[in-house]
């Protein structure tokens, strides 16, 4: 499908898209994004990771402007490491979320101040959450950590546990915090029988972050191109002028994109092809 207007911005997902299976940017794709930026294309990242888990990839690609983190809950300027926008769960709502998780009992990981905090209950799942940030901290009891009462609020909470624990927490949050928090639950493929949950402040998505980036750069939303591989990318697919799904993406993601790449995150090269074919930039 042709783009609806001349593309001027490309935003890429990290895990499953720009990064290889070892968590490193594919060299060809990183070089292509640098070439695009040199040619005047605005290059950004939209990821589920915290900024601390995004920064290295952004610097390898050569990004100097804003990137969107935690699925649109935070926008950070890479040049200054300054938070430009943050959607947090604050005050009594954060404490109610905390108390719900204590009652239901899953292992809890608190995302705030660009760090992840956990206690002994989360020890078995550190490898699962560590891709979100390189600043992972242990504490005696995560429920008593001072981050719950930050004025700026908590960025997100990830919980891991049994289906009963996670779906029970989901029911409570949807009942008590429906207008203040958005929640997603999912089976953890690496751990059969275990479920995960992520809760963030309402209103932030990759789609809202893409809209913010376009306005920030004075670009029409239909002049944007995005690349992703998972369900959290659907919101940016819905608003972008052109959207590309990675070759290994689920069918639901592929059918929501304007285009589907044959390249996968294992081999890379899909982003480089977009830079050449869509933006006309030689690599």
C-alpha positions, 0 to 999 in steps of 0.5 A, spaced: 500 500 500 502 506 498 504 512 503 498 517 504 503 522 503 511 523 503 514 520 509 518 524 514 519 520 520 520 513 522 519 510 529 521 503 530 520 498 536 526 495 539 525 488 541 523 483 536 524 489 531 531 493 531 534 488 536 537 481 534 535 475 539 541 477 543 538 484 544 543 488 540 541 493 534 542 489 527 548 493 524 545 494 517 538 496 520 542 501 525 546 504 519 540 505 515 537 509 520 543 513 521 543 514 514 536 516 514 537 521 519 543 524 515 538 525 509 533 529 514 529 524 516 526 524 523 528 517 526 525 515 533 524 509 537 517 507 540 518 501 545 515 498 551 522 498 555 524 504 560 529 509 558 535 506 561 533 500 557 533 504 551 538 509 551 544 504 548 540 502 542 538 510 541 545 512 541 548 506 537 542 509 532 545 516 533 538 519 535 539 526 538 531 527 539 525 524 543 524 517 544 518 514 547 518 509 552 514 504 556 509 504 551 508 511 550 508 513 558 514 516 557 518 521 552 525 522 553 530 527 550 536 522 548 541 528 547 539 531 554 536 525 558 530 529 560 523 527 561 519 531 556 512 527 558 511 522 563 504 519 565 504 516 572 499 512 576 500 517 582 498 518 590 492 514 592 491 510 586 498 508 586 497 505 593 491 502 591 494 498 586 500 496 591 495 494 596 491 490 590 497 486 588 499 485 596 492 482 596 493 477 590 500 475 591 504 475 585 511 477 584 511 485 583 516 489 579 515 496 580 517 501 574 519 508 577 525 513 576 528 509 570 529 503 575 525 496 576 525 494 584 523 487 586 524 483 592 525 476 593 519 474 590 521 476 584 528 473 584 526 467 579 523 472 574 529 477 573 531 475 567 524 476 564 524 483 566 531 485 565 530 487 558 526 493 560 531 496 564 539 495 565 537 498 572 534 493 576 534 493 584 533 488 589 529 491 596 527 487 602 519 488 601 517 492 594 510 493 597 514 498 602 518 502 597 518 509 597 517 509 589 510 508 591 509 515 593 513 519 588 510 525 586 511 524 579 508 517 580 510 510 578 511 509 571 508 502 571 508 495 575 509 488 572 506 482 576 508 475 574 504 469 578 499 464 577 493 465 573 488 466 579 493 471 582 494 475 575 486 475 573 484 476 580 488 482 580 486 484 573 479 484 576 480 488 582 484 493 578 478 494 572 473 495 578 477 500 582 482 503 578 478 503 571 479 510 569 486 511 572 490 505 570 490 500 563 492 493 564 494 488 560 495 480 561 498 475 558 501 468 558 509 468 559 511 463 553 518 462 557 514 459 563 508 455 562 503 456 567 505 463 569 501 469 567 504 476 566 500 483 567 503 490 566 499 496 569 500 503 566 497 510 567 491 511 562 492 514 556 499 513 554 500 508 548 505 508 542 499 511 538 499 517 543 507 517 543 507 517 535 502 523 535 506 527 540 512 526 536 509 528 530 507 534 533 513 536 536 517 535 529 512 539 526 510 533 521 503 530 519 501 524 522 500 521 515 507 523 514 510 517 519 512 510 518 512 505 524 515 498 524 513 493 529 512 486 531 507 485 537 500 487 539 502 493 543 504 496 536 497 496 534 496 503 536 501 506 532 499 502 526 492 505 527 495 512 526 501 512 522 501 513 515 504 507 513 506 501 518 510 495 517 509 488 521 516 484 522 516 477 518 515 473 525 509 478 527 502 474 529 497 474 524 493 479 528 499 484 527 500 483 520 493 484 518 493 491 522 499 493 518 499 496 511 505 492 509 508 486 512 516 485 511 519 478 510 525 479 514 525 477 521 528 480 528 533 474 527 536 476 521 534 483 520 535 487 514 527 489 514 528 496 517 534 497 512 529 496 506 524 500 508 529 506 509 531 505 501 525 503 498 520 508 502 525 514 504 529 513 498 536 513 502 542 510 499 545 506 504 
